[in-house]
């Protein structure tokens, strides 16, 4: 039997990025998704929930999602999985990007495992399928638990909006195509946590998100 997922959102960086602590309720084994910074706050949440973190997951390589990943890997002694290799250029330049935005000492990140479309990731007893959804960044990935009807979508889609595509490697048409062809078909009942802002369901976005009409 698959585990039951639990999730806690930890807003980090001046961008109020939804760093997410996810764990399997039966084993208390979990993962940190997109630790962009404020690592002391993230570690406090881990202790508060009593979670044993076994890995770090990255949805994409932008600074507010990934700048703290290398240091957190060092602190926790766990591997990093994701994003897709197409975001390597973003991860390589995290120190410069963090300096430009004035959000601390970002470190370059080389994941222990790059993820591709169709890959699978486990967190305790939880299983996630990987969807490569470029457009916001070339290497953005979505983590979806089909059993739990739950997805971590990064900055691919938001409640009432979609990821910006005016950053290096962004492509609006590619993003909308990925959402319509890969994400929405997962089912209206899928609940999602985005990289910023409130949570939602794919059904709500399919019928009301102005970027996804027509």
Secondary structure, 3 states (H helix, E strand, C coil): CCCCEEEEEEEECCCCEEEEEEEECCCCEEEEECCCCCHHHHHHHHHHHCCEEEEEECCCCCHHHHCCHHHHHHHHCCEEECCCHHHHHHHHCHHHHHHHHCCCCCCCCCCCECCCCCCEEEECCEEEEEEECCCCCCCCEEEEECCCCEEEEECCEECCEECCCCCCCCCHHHHHHHHHHHHHHHCCCCEEEECCCCCEEHHHHHHHCHHHCC
